[in-house]
Amino acid sequence: MWVKGDGKGALLNLQLGTPREYMSTLSDHYVTLDFTGWRYVELLMRERDVGEMSNYEWPYGDYYGIYRTPLDMAHISEINLYLNHLPPGTARK
């Protein structure tokens, strides 16, 4: 995917999810926005960033769905974008 960074070091979390019928899996993929301009990043769908998940606070609570079940790419039901680790005083655009 193409991502535009501002060089301030925020963390972008692209989260994919499957519905309850497919084990309610969540798959977090992090991109540190420590660059400026557009950059193409490839996300490895077989690998998740669960090791870093506890370093941040996220607005969801299904932690079991992140650790437990592999992501079924044929049944993606949601794509969520979250930003974390925003520098103090950063204005939203």
Backbone atoms as SQL, in Angstrom:
CREATE TABLE atoms (id INTEGER PRIMARY KEY, chain TEXT, resi INTEGER, resn TEXT, atom TEXT, x REAL, y REAL, z REAL);
INSERT INTO atoms VALUES
  (1, 'A', 1, 'MET', 'N', 0.832, -1.159, 0.000),
  (2, 'A', 1, 'MET', 'CA', 0.000, 0.000, 0.000),
  (3, 'A', 1, 'MET', 'C', 0.885, 1.233, 0.000),
  (4, 'A', 2, 'TRP', 'N', 0.356, 2.331, -0.466),
  (5, 'A', 2, 'TRP', 'CA', 1.073, 3.610, -0.459),
  (6, 'A', 2, 'TRP', 'C', 0.685, 4.381, 0.792),
  (7, 'A', 3, 'VAL', 'N', 1.687, 4.921, 1.475),
  (8, 'A', 3, 'VAL', 'CA', 1.485, 5.671, 2.711),
  (9, 'A', 3, 'VAL', 'C', 2.246, 6.984, 2.596),
  (10, 'A', 4, 'LYS', 'N', 1.615, 8.064, 3.046),
  (11, 'A', 4, 'LYS', 'CA', 2.288, 9.356, 3.055),
  (12, 'A', 4, 'LYS', 'C', 2.701, 9.674, 4.491),
  (13, 'A', 5, 'GLY', 'N', 4.004, 9.815, 4.710),
  (14, 'A', 5, 'GLY', 'CA', 4.519, 10.107, 6.033),
  (15, 'A', 5, 'GLY', 'C', 4.864, 11.577, 6.188),
  (16, 'A', 6, 'ASP', 'N', 4.820, 12.039, 7.444),
  (17, 'A', 6, 'ASP', 'CA', 5.181, 13.429, 7.726),
  (18, 'A', 6, 'ASP', 'C', 6.487, 13.529, 8.505),
  (19, 'A', 7, 'GLY', 'N', 7.139, 12.385, 8.753),
  (20, 'A', 7, 'GLY', 'CA', 8.423, 12.377, 9.421),
  (21, 'A', 7, 'GLY', 'C', 8.378, 12.582, 10.921),
  (22, 'A', 8, 'LYS', 'N', 7.194, 12.583, 11.532),
  (23, 'A', 8, 'LYS', 'CA', 7.082, 12.849, 12.965),
  (24, 'A', 8, 'LYS', 'C', 7.093, 11.587, 13.829),
  (25, 'A', 9, 'GLY', 'N', 7.116, 10.425, 13.217),
  (26, 'A', 9, 'GLY', 'CA', 7.277, 9.187, 13.974),
  (27, 'A', 9, 'GLY', 'C', 6.016, 8.537, 14.504),
  (28, 'A', 10, 'ALA', 'N', 4.844, 8.972, 14.054),
  (29, 'A', 10, 'ALA', 'CA', 3.603, 8.326, 14.490),
  (30, 'A', 10, 'ALA', 'C', 3.572, 6.876, 14.001),
  (31, 'A', 11, 'LEU', 'N', 2.706, 6.092, 14.598),
  (32, 'A', 11, 'LEU', 'CA', 2.573, 4.685, 14.225),
  (33, 'A', 11, 'LEU', 'C', 1.220, 4.468, 13.559),
  (34, 'A', 12, 'LEU', 'N', 1.239, 3.986, 12.331),
  (35, 'A', 12, 'LEU', 'CA', 0.017, 3.639, 11.611),
  (36, 'A', 12, 'LEU', 'C', -0.226, 2.152, 11.795),
  (37, 'A', 13, 'ASN', 'N', -1.428, 1.807, 12.200),
  (38, 'A', 13, 'ASN', 'CA', -1.816, 0.407, 12.364),
  (39, 'A', 13, 'ASN', 'C', -2.896, 0.101, 11.338),
  (40, 'A', 14, 'LEU', 'N', -2.576, -0.742, 10.378),
  (41, 'A', 14, 'LEU', 'CA', -3.568, -1.246, 9.434),
  (42, 'A', 14, 'LEU', 'C', -4.023, -2.582, 9.999),
  (43, 'A', 15, 'GLN', 'N', -5.291, -2.660, 10.370),
  (44, 'A', 15, 'GLN', 'CA', -5.814, -3.873, 10.992),
  (45, 'A', 15, 'GLN', 'C', -6.852, -4.511, 10.078),
  (46, 'A', 16, 'LEU', 'N', -6.669, -5.785, 9.809),
  (47, 'A', 16, 'LEU', 'CA', -7.628, -6.568, 9.033),
  (48, 'A', 16, 'LEU', 'C', -8.368, -7.486, 9.985),
  (49, 'A', 17, 'GLY', 'N', -9.639, -7.739, 9.690),
  (50, 'A', 17, 'GLY', 'CA', -10.416, -8.609, 10.566),
  (51, 'A', 17, 'GLY', 'C', -11.351, -9.521, 9.807),
  (52, 'A', 18, 'THR', 'N', -11.666, -10.637, 10.428),
  (53, 'A', 18, 'THR', 'CA', -12.633, -11.587, 9.874),
  (54, 'A', 18, 'THR', 'C', -13.840, -11.656, 10.811),
  (55, 'A', 19, 'PRO', 'N', -15.006, -12.054, 10.286),
  (56, 'A', 19, 'PRO', 'CA', -16.203, -12.109, 11.125),
  (57, 'A', 19, 'PRO', 'C', -16.179, -13.290, 12.096),
  (58, 'A', 20, 'ARG', 'N', -17.144, -13.286, 12.992),
  (59, 'A', 20, 'ARG', 'CA', -17.262, -14.333, 14.017),
  (60, 'A', 20, 'ARG', 'C', -17.303, -15.728, 13.413),
  (61, 'A', 21, 'GLU', 'N', -17.947, -15.865, 12.268),
  (62, 'A', 21, 'GLU', 'CA', -18.060, -17.173, 11.618),
  (63, 'A', 21, 'GLU', 'C', -16.704, -17.746, 11.227),
  (64, 'A', 22, 'TYR', 'N', -15.702, -16.877, 11.155),
  (65, 'A', 22, 'TYR', 'CA', -14.341, -17.300, 10.792),
  (66, 'A', 22, 'TYR', 'C', -13.371, -16.977, 11.924),
  (67, 'A', 23, 'MET', 'N', -13.810, -17.168, 13.136),
  (68, 'A', 23, 'MET', 'CA', -13.016, -17.099, 14.361),
  (69, 'A', 23, 'MET', 'C', -12.650, -15.690, 14.824),
  (70, 'A', 24, 'SER', 'N', -13.305, -14.652, 14.332),
  (71, 'A', 24, 'SER', 'CA', -13.091, -13.270, 14.792),
  (72, 'A', 24, 'SER', 'C', -11.615, -12.906, 14.908),
  (73, 'A', 25, 'THR', 'N', -10.885, -13.126, 13.862),
  (74, 'A', 25, 'THR', 'CA', -9.455, -12.835, 13.873),
  (75, 'A', 25, 'THR', 'C', -9.199, -11.358, 13.607),
  (76, 'A', 26, 'LEU', 'N', -8.212, -10.799, 14.300),
  (77, 'A', 26, 'LEU', 'CA', -7.710, -9.458, 14.022),
  (78, 'A', 26, 'LEU', 'C', -6.227, -9.581, 13.688),
  (79, 'A', 27, 'SER', 'N', -5.783, -8.814, 12.712),
  (80, 'A', 27, 'SER', 'CA', -4.398, -8.881, 12.281),
  (81, 'A', 27, 'SER', 'C', -3.843, -7.466, 12.171),
  (82, 'A', 28, 'ASP', 'N', -2.964, -7.085, 13.112),
  (83, 'A', 28, 'ASP', 'CA', -2.374, -5.754, 13.136),
  (84, 'A', 28, 'ASP', 'C', -1.077, -5.721, 12.330),
  (85, 'A', 29, 'HIS', 'N', -0.907, -4.638, 11.570),
  (86, 'A', 29, 'HIS', 'CA', 0.305, -4.432, 10.781),
  (87, 'A', 29, 'HIS', 'C', 0.721, -2.979, 10.946),
  (88, 'A', 30, 'TYR', 'N', 1.913, -2.750, 11.504),
  (89, 'A', 30, 'TYR', 'CA', 2.372, -1.411, 11.876),
  (90, 'A', 30, 'TYR', 'C', 3.344, -0.837, 10.851),
  (91, 'A', 31, 'VAL', 'N', 3.202, 0.468, 10.636),
  (92, 'A', 31, 'VAL', 'CA', 4.133, 1.224, 9.799),
  (93, 'A', 31, 'VAL', 'C', 4.506, 2.477, 10.595),
  (94, 'A', 32, 'THR', 'N', 5.786, 2.650, 10.885),
  (95, 'A', 32, 'THR', 'CA', 6.251, 3.852, 11.571),
  (96, 'A', 32, 'THR', 'C', 6.423, 4.960, 10.545),
  (97, 'A', 33, 'LEU', 'N', 5.765, 6.074, 10.787),
  (98, 'A', 33, 'LEU', 'CA', 5.769, 7.191, 9.838),
  (99, 'A', 33, 'LEU', 'C', 6.933, 8.128, 10.133),
  (100, 'A', 34, 'ASP', 'N', 8.141, 7.586, 10.048),
  (101, 'A', 34, 'ASP', 'CA', 9.358, 8.352, 10.307),
  (102, 'A', 34, 'ASP', 'C', 10.007, 8.837, 9.007),
  (103, 'A', 35, 'PHE', 'N', 9.232, 8.938, 7.962),
  (104, 'A', 35, 'PHE', 'CA', 9.703, 9.388, 6.652),
  (105, 'A', 35, 'PHE', 'C', 8.764, 10.475, 6.153),
  (106, 'A', 36, 'THR', 'N', 9.207, 11.238, 5.175),
  (107, 'A', 36, 'THR', 'CA', 8.347, 12.266, 4.580),
  (108, 'A', 36, 'THR', 'C', 8.044, 11.898, 3.141),
  (109, 'A', 37, 'GLY', 'N', 6.853, 12.273, 2.709),
  (110, 'A', 37, 'GLY', 'CA', 6.432, 11.966, 1.346),
  (111, 'A', 37, 'GLY', 'C', 5.806, 10.585, 1.252),
  (112, 'A', 38, 'TRP', 'N', 5.587, 10.165, 0.034),
  (113, 'A', 38, 'TRP', 'CA', 4.932, 8.879, -0.228),
  (114, 'A', 38, 'TRP', 'C', 5.948, 7.744, -0.217),
  (115, 'A', 39, 'ARG', 'N', 5.526, 6.616, 0.339),
  (116, 'A', 39, 'ARG', 'CA', 6.364, 5.419, 0.349),
  (117, 'A', 39, 'ARG', 'C', 5.460, 4.195, 0.158),
  (118, 'A', 40, 'TYR', 'N', 5.936, 3.278, -0.648),
  (119, 'A', 40, 'TYR', 'CA', 5.211, 2.021, -0.847),
  (120, 'A', 40, 'TYR', 'C', 5.686, 1.024, 0.200),
  (121, 'A', 41, 'VAL', 'N', 4.765, 0.466, 0.956),
  (122, 'A', 41, 'VAL', 'CA', 5.110, -0.536, 1.963),
  (123, 'A', 41, 'VAL', 'C', 4.330, -1.815, 1.682),
  (124, 'A', 42, 'GLU', 'N', 4.992, -2.925, 1.851),
  (125, 'A', 42, 'GLU', 'CA', 4.349, -4.224, 1.691),
  (126, 'A', 42, 'GLU', 'C', 4.113, -4.816, 3.067),
  (127, 'A', 43, 'LEU', 'N', 2.899, -5.280, 3.294),
  (128, 'A', 43, 'LEU', 'CA', 2.541, -5.901, 4.554),
  (129, 'A', 43, 'LEU', 'C', 2.567, -7.414, 4.379),
  (130, 'A', 44, 'LEU', 'N', 3.236, -8.087, 5.270),
  (131, 'A', 44, 'LEU', 'CA', 3.307, -9.544, 5.221),
  (132, 'A', 44, 'LEU', 'C', 2.105, -10.103, 5.963),
  (133, 'A', 45, 'MET', 'N', 1.176, -10.658, 5.235),
  (134, 'A', 45, 'MET', 'CA', -0.082, -11.095, 5.839),
  (135, 'A', 45, 'MET', 'C', 0.090, -12.294, 6.779),
  (136, 'A', 46, 'ARG', 'N', 1.119, -13.063, 6.599),
  (137, 'A', 46, 'ARG', 'CA', 1.347, -14.214, 7.486),
  (138, 'A', 46, 'ARG', 'C', 2.016, -13.808, 8.788),
  (139, 'A', 47, 'GLU', 'N', 2.496, -12.586, 8.851),
  (140, 'A', 47, 'GLU', 'CA', 3.163, -12.106, 10.056),
  (141, 'A', 47, 'GLU', 'C', 2.377, -10.935, 10.627),
  (142, 'A', 48, 'ARG', 'N', 2.184, -10.956, 11.930),
  (143, 'A', 48, 'ARG', 'CA', 1.477, -9.877, 12.608),
  (144, 'A', 48, 'ARG', 'C', 2.425, -9.194, 13.577),
  (145, 'A', 49, 'ASP', 'N', 2.094, -7.977, 13.933),
  (146, 'A', 49, 'ASP', 'CA', 2.917, -7.220, 14.868),
  (147, 'A', 49, 'ASP', 'C', 2.396, -7.350, 16.305),
  (148, 'A', 50, 'VAL', 'N', 2.116, -8.564, 16.725),
  (149, 'A', 50, 'VAL', 'CA', 1.573, -8.762, 18.077),
  (150, 'A', 50, 'VAL', 'C', 2.604, -8.516, 19.162),
  (151, 'A', 51, 'GLY', 'N', 3.867, -8.662, 18.869),
  (152, 'A', 51, 'GLY', 'CA', 4.893, -8.441, 19.874),
  (153, 'A', 51, 'GLY', 'C', 4.940, -7.003, 20.354),
  (154, 'A', 52, 'GLU', 'N', 4.585, -6.079, 19.497),
  (155, 'A', 52, 'GLU', 'CA', 4.603, -4.661, 19.841),
  (156, 'A', 52, 'GLU', 'C', 3.252, -4.149, 20.318),
  (157, 'A', 53, 'MET', 'N', 2.210, -4.942, 20.187),
  (158, 'A', 53, 'MET', 'CA', 0.858, -4.490, 20.486),
  (159, 'A', 53, 'MET', 'C', 0.717, -3.945, 21.901),
  (160, 'A', 54, 'SER', 'N', 1.353, -4.581, 22.863),
  (161, 'A', 54, 'SER', 'CA', 1.192, -4.162, 24.259),
  (162, 'A', 54, 'SER', 'C', 1.960, -2.879, 24.583),
  (163, 'A', 55, 'ASN', 'N', 2.773, -2.383, 23.656),
  (164, 'A', 55, 'ASN', 'CA', 3.491, -1.126, 23.869),
  (165, 'A', 55, 'ASN', 'C', 2.594, 0.097, 23.683),
  (166, 'A', 56, 'TYR', 'N', 1.386, -0.104, 23.184),
  (167, 'A', 56, 'TYR', 'CA', 0.474, 0.992, 22.862),
  (168, 'A', 56, 'TYR', 'C', -0.913, 0.690, 23.411),
  (169, 'A', 57, 'GLU', 'N', -1.743, 1.729, 23.509),
  (170, 'A', 57, 'GLU', 'CA', -3.151, 1.545, 23.862),
  (171, 'A', 57, 'GLU', 'C', -3.974, 1.636, 22.591),
  (172, 'A', 58, 'TRP', 'N', -4.861, 0.651, 22.404),
  (173, 'A', 58, 'TRP', 'CA', -5.703, 0.609, 21.222),
  (174, 'A', 58, 'TRP', 'C', -7.166, 0.640, 21.644),
  (175, 'A', 59, 'PRO', 'N', -8.061, 1.141, 20.791),
  (176, 'A', 59, 'PRO', 'CA', -9.477, 1.261, 21.168),
  (177, 'A', 59, 'PRO', 'C', -10.292, -0.020, 20.952),
  (178, 'A', 60, 'TYR', 'N', -9.657, -1.150, 20.979),
  (179, 'A', 60, 'TYR', 'CA', -10.373, -2.414, 20.828),
  (180, 'A', 60, 'TYR', 'C', -9.879, -3.368, 21.902),
  (181, 'A', 61, 'GLY', 'N', -10.677, -4.371, 22.209),
  (182, 'A', 61, 'GLY', 'CA', -10.315, -5.232, 23.321),
  (183, 'A', 61, 'GLY', 'C', -10.224, -6.707, 22.991),
  (184, 'A', 62, 'ASP', 'N', -10.337, -7.086, 21.731),
  (185, 'A', 62, 'ASP', 'CA', -10.312, -8.508, 21.374),
  (186, 'A', 62, 'ASP', 'C', -8.875, -8.980, 21.194),
  (187, 'A', 63, 'TYR', 'N', -8.107, -8.944, 22.257),
  (188, 'A', 63, 'TYR', 'CA', -6.699, -9.340, 22.163),
  (189, 'A', 63, 'TYR', 'C', -6.548, -10.821, 21.849),
  (190, 'A', 64, 'TYR', 'N', -7.496, -11.618, 22.297),
  (191, 'A', 64, 'TYR', 'CA', -7.433, -13.053, 22.040),
  (192, 'A', 64, 'TYR', 'C', -7.490, -13.333, 20.535),
  (193, 'A', 65, 'GLY', 'N', -8.299, -12.567, 19.806),
  (194, 'A', 65, 'GLY', 'CA', -8.424, -12.735, 18.359),
  (195, 'A', 65, 'GLY', 'C', -7.165, -12.363, 17.599),
  (196, 'A', 66, 'ILE', 'N', -6.287, -11.609, 18.227),
  (197, 'A', 66, 'ILE', 'CA', -5.039, -11.235, 17.564),
  (198, 'A', 66, 'ILE', 'C', -3.996, -12.336, 17.704),
  (199, 'A', 67, 'TYR', 'N', -3.958, -12.986, 18.846),
  (200, 'A', 67, 'TYR', 'CA', -2.935, -13.999, 19.103),
  (201, 'A', 67, 'TYR', 'C', -3.321, -15.388, 18.603),
  (202, 'A', 68, 'ARG', 'N', -4.581, -15.707, 18.590),
  (203, 'A', 68, 'ARG', 'CA', -5.036, -17.082, 18.507),
  (204, 'A', 68, 'ARG', 'C', -5.127, -17.666, 17.109),
  (205, 'A', 69, 'THR', 'N', -5.785, -17.020, 16.197),
  (206, 'A', 69, 'THR', 'CA', -6.199, -17.644, 14.947),
  (207, 'A', 69, 'THR', 'C', -5.532, -16.996, 13.744),
  (208, 'A', 70, 'PRO', 'N', -5.119, -17.801, 12.758),
  (209, 'A', 70, 'PRO', 'CA', -4.563, -17.207, 11.537),
  (210, 'A', 70, 'PRO', 'C', -5.627, -16.416, 10.775),
  (211, 'A', 71, 'LEU', 'N', -5.185, -15.413, 10.064),
  (212, 'A', 71, 'LEU', 'CA', -6.087, -14.582, 9.279),
  (213, 'A', 71, 'LEU', 'C', -6.515, -15.332, 8.024),
  (214, 'A', 72, 'ASP', 'N', -7.814, -15.401, 7.792),
  (215, 'A', 72, 'ASP', 'CA', -8.367, -16.046, 6.601),
  (216, 'A', 72, 'ASP', 'C', -8.589, -14.964, 5.545),
  (217, 'A', 73, 'MET', 'N', -7.645, -14.813, 4.622),
  (218, 'A', 73, 'MET', 'CA', -7.688, -13.739, 3.633),
  (219, 'A', 73, 'MET', 'C', -8.905, -13.823, 2.704),
  (220, 'A', 74, 'ALA', 'N', -9.534, -14.971, 2.613),
  (221, 'A', 74, 'ALA', 'CA', -10.708, -15.116, 1.760),
  (222, 'A', 74, 'ALA', 'C', -11.968, -14.550, 2.420),
  (223, 'A', 75, 'HIS', 'N', -11.887, -14.209, 3.710),
  (224, 'A', 75, 'HIS', 'CA', -13.073, -13.756, 4.436),
  (225, 'A', 75, 'HIS', 'C', -12.819, -12.483, 5.246),
  (226, 'A', 76, 'ILE', 'N', -12.117, -11.534, 4.658),
  (227, 'A', 76, 'ILE', 'CA', -11.881, -10.252, 5.328),
  (228, 'A', 76, 'ILE', 'C', -13.208, -9.494, 5.392),
  (229, 'A', 77, 'SER', 'N', -13.587, -9.059, 6.587),
  (230, 'A', 77, 'SER', 'CA', -14.842, -8.328, 6.745),
  (231, 'A', 77, 'SER', 'C', -14.633, -6.887, 7.173),
  (232, 'A', 78, 'GLU', 'N', -13.419, -6.551, 7.602),
  (233, 'A', 78, 'GLU', 'CA', -13.174, -5.179, 8.027),
  (234, 'A', 78, 'GLU', 'C', -11.713, -4.797, 7.851),
  (235, 'A', 79, 'ILE', 'N', -11.518, -3.524, 7.565),
  (236, 'A', 79, 'ILE', 'CA', -10.186, -2.920, 7.514),
  (237, 'A', 79, 'ILE', 'C', -10.259, -1.673, 8.379),
  (238, 'A', 80, 'ASN', 'N', -9.410, -1.614, 9.396),
  (239, 'A', 80, 'ASN', 'CA', -9.391, -0.473, 10.312),
  (240, 'A', 80, 'ASN', 'C', -8.036, 0.207, 10.239),
  (241, 'A', 81, 'LEU', 'N', -8.040, 1.521, 10.311),
  (242, 'A', 81, 'LEU', 'CA', -6.812, 2.300, 10.355),
  (243, 'A', 81, 'LEU', 'C', -6.768, 3.043, 11.684),
  (244, 'A', 82, 'TYR', 'N', -5.663, 2.887, 12.406),
  (245, 'A', 82, 'TYR', 'CA', -5.470, 3.566, 13.679),
  (246, 'A', 82, 'TYR', 'C', -4.132, 4.297, 13.643),
  (247, 'A', 83, 'LEU', 'N', -4.062, 5.423, 14.320),
  (248, 'A', 83, 'LEU', 'CA', -2.801, 6.140, 14.512),
  (249, 'A', 83, 'LEU', 'C', -2.490, 6.156, 15.997),
  (250, 'A', 84, 'ASN', 'N', -1.245, 5.941, 16.331),
  (251, 'A', 84, 'ASN', 'CA', -0.815, 5.932, 17.713),
  (252, 'A', 84, 'ASN', 'C', 0.550, 6.606, 17.791),
  (253, 'A', 85, 'HIS', 'N', 0.971, 6.890, 18.988),
  (254, 'A', 85, 'HIS', 'CA', 2.277, 7.492, 19.243),
  (255, 'A', 85, 'HIS', 'C', 2.429, 8.828, 18.507),
  (256, 'A', 86, 'LEU', 'N', 1.338, 9.614, 18.516),
  (257, 'A', 86, 'LEU', 'CA', 1.375, 10.936, 17.883),
  (258, 'A', 86, 'LEU', 'C', 2.196, 11.882, 18.744),
  (259, 'A', 87, 'PRO', 'N', 3.071, 12.661, 18.144),
  (260, 'A', 87, 'PRO', 'CA', 3.852, 13.624, 18.914),
  (261, 'A', 87, 'PRO', 'C', 2.934, 14.661, 19.574),
  (262, 'A', 88, 'PRO', 'N', 3.272, 15.145, 20.770),
  (263, 'A', 88, 'PRO', 'CA', 2.440, 16.167, 21.438),
  (264, 'A', 88, 'PRO', 'C', 2.318, 17.413, 20.574),
  (265, 'A', 89, 'GLY', 'N', 1.118, 17.993, 20.585),
  (266, 'A', 89, 'GLY', 'CA', 0.888, 19.214, 19.836),
  (267, 'A', 89, 'GLY', 'C', 0.635, 19.015, 18.351),
  (268, 'A', 90, 'THR', 'N', 0.497, 17.765, 17.923),
  (269, 'A', 90, 'THR', 'CA', 0.255, 17.493, 16.511),
  (270, 'A', 90, 'THR', 'C', -1.191, 17.809, 16.163),
  (271, 'A', 91, 'ALA', 'N', -1.401, 18.606, 15.145),
  (272, 'A', 91, 'ALA', 'CA', -2.744, 18.932, 14.691),
  (273, 'A', 91, 'ALA', 'C', -3.221, 17.889, 13.691),
  (274, 'A', 92, 'ARG', 'N', -4.513, 17.558, 13.756),
  (275, 'A', 92, 'ARG', 'CA', -5.087, 16.648, 12.780),
  (276, 'A', 92, 'ARG', 'C', -5.420, 17.411, 11.508),
  (277, 'A', 93, 'LYS', 'N', -5.235, 16.747, 10.378),
  (278, 'A', 93, 'LYS', 'CA', -5.569, 17.367, 9.093),
  (279, 'A', 93, 'LYS', 'C', -6.656, 16.571, 8.418);
